[in-house]
Amino acid sequence: MASPQTPLELIAGQLDWANTNINNNLDFIPDDKLDWKPAPEAKSVLEIINHAAATVNMFTLVAAGKPQTQLVPVTNREDAKALVTQIVGAHKEAIKNLDPSELGKMVELPIGPAPLSMVAGIPVVELVNHHGQITYIQTLLGDTQSHLVLG
């Protein structure tokens, strides 16, 4: 893999990393535990995926200049993996079309105004954060091995 040349290329590479690692870690959650919660107010792995996907989708639609739409919640591993891949691909496509000279421009999100650079980059933070939640649930389920994919 070549070194990123621009901030947007760096973001795209980090999105790929998150996609690979979330989907890899999903393979290590037992089928009967995808809806398991460590506490009643906590999210299950599938709820984490649906939440992260909805958040990334919001940023993607703003970056692409499209109206907000809701995603269909997933209820199984294969659909969860497909959704992660779908939202990452959509966000990479949206930021590929951004003009780097406009990254400081303020845009309106459903949650308030933000610079376009944050709209481009926050999905990485969102996905990495929720990847950590999924790996934590794995440890609570007794899987203490790292399943990190570096390259």
C-alpha positions in Angstrom: 0.0 0.0 0.0 1.4 3.4 -1.0 1.7 6.1 1.6 -1.3 8.5 1.6 -0.7 11.8 -0.1 -3.5 13.9 1.3 -5.6 14.0 4.5 -8.6 12.6 2.6 -6.5 9.6 1.4 -5.3 9.1 5.0 -9.0 9.0 6.2 -9.8 6.5 3.4 -7.0 4.2 4.6 -8.2 4.4 8.2 -11.7 3.6 7.1 -10.4 0.5 5.3 -8.6 -0.5 8.5 -11.8 -0.1 10.5 -13.8 -2.1 8.0 -11.3 -4.9 8.0 -11.0 -5.1 11.8 -14.7 -4.7 12.7 -15.6 -7.4 10.2 -12.8 -9.7 11.4 -13.8 -9.2 15.1 -17.5 -10.0 14.2 -16.3 -13.5 13.2 -15.2 -14.1 16.8 -18.6 -13.3 18.5 -20.7 -16.5 18.9 -24.0 -16.4 17.0 -26.0 -16.7 20.2 -24.1 -13.7 21.7 -24.6 -11.1 18.9 -27.6 -9.8 20.9 -26.0 -10.3 24.3 -25.6 -7.2 26.5 -23.2 -6.9 29.5 -25.8 -4.8 31.3 -29.4 -3.9 30.5 -28.6 -0.4 29.5 -25.6 -1.4 27.3 -25.7 -2.1 23.6 -25.3 -5.6 22.1 -22.8 -6.1 19.2 -25.6 -5.8 16.7 -26.9 -2.6 18.3 -23.3 -1.2 18.3 -23.1 -2.0 14.5 -26.5 -0.4 13.8 -25.6 2.7 15.9 -22.2 3.2 14.3 -23.6 2.6 10.8 -26.4 5.2 11.4 -23.8 7.8 12.6 -21.4 7.2 9.7 -24.3 7.3 7.3 -25.4 10.8 8.7 -21.9 12.2 8.0 -21.7 10.5 4.6 -24.9 12.0 3.4 -23.8 15.5 4.5 -20.5 15.0 2.8 -22.2 13.9 -0.4 -24.8 16.7 -0.2 -27.7 14.2 0.0 -30.8 14.2 2.1 -30.8 12.2 5.4 -32.2 8.7 5.1 -32.4 5.9 7.7 -30.6 2.5 7.3 -32.4 -0.8 7.9 -31.1 -2.3 11.1 -29.2 -5.6 10.8 -30.1 -8.7 12.8 -27.3 -11.1 11.9 -23.6 -11.4 11.4 -23.5 -11.5 7.6 -25.8 -8.5 7.3 -23.7 -6.6 9.9 -20.5 -7.2 8.0 -22.1 -6.2 4.8 -23.5 -3.0 6.4 -20.0 -2.0 7.7 -18.5 -2.6 4.3 -21.4 -0.6 2.7 -21.1 2.4 4.9 -17.3 2.5 4.7 -17.5 2.3 0.9 -20.1 5.0 0.7 -18.1 7.3 3.0 -14.9 6.8 1.0 -16.8 7.6 -2.2 -18.3 10.8 -0.6 -14.9 12.1 0.6 -13.2 11.2 -2.6 -15.4 13.8 -4.3 -14.7 16.6 -1.7 -12.6 19.6 -2.7 -9.7 19.7 -0.2 -9.7 23.5 -0.4 -13.2 23.5 1.1 -12.4 21.3 4.2 -12.5 24.4 6.5 -16.0 25.3 5.3 -18.8 25.0 7.9 -21.6 22.6 7.0 -24.9 21.9 8.7 -25.3 18.5 10.4 -28.5 17.2 12.0 -26.6 17.7 15.3 -25.3 21.2 14.5 -22.7 22.9 12.4 -19.2 21.4 11.9 -16.3 22.0 9.5 -16.3 19.7 6.5 -13.0 18.3 7.6 -14.8 16.8 10.7 -17.6 15.5 8.5 -14.9 13.7 6.5 -12.9 12.4 9.5 -15.3 11.7 12.4 -16.5 8.4 10.9 -13.0 7.0 11.5 -13.3 7.9 15.2 -16.8 6.5 15.3 -15.8 3.2 13.8 -12.6 2.8 15.8 -14.5 3.6 19.0 -17.1 1.0 18.4 -14.5 -1.5 17.2 -13.1 -1.2 20.8 -16.6 -1.8 22.3 -16.9 -5.0 20.2 -13.5 -6.3 21.3 -14.4 -5.5 24.9 -17.5 -7.6 24.6 -15.3 -10.4 23.2 -13.2 -10.3 26.3 -16.3 -10.4 28.5 -17.3 -13.5 26.6 -14.0 -15.2 27.4 -12.0 -14.5 24.2 -8.8 -12.8 25.4 -6.9 -13.2 22.1 -6.2 -10.2 20.0 -7.7 -10.5 16.5 -6.2 -7.2 15.3 -5.4 -7.1 11.5 -2.6 -4.6 10.8 -2.3 -4.8 7.1 
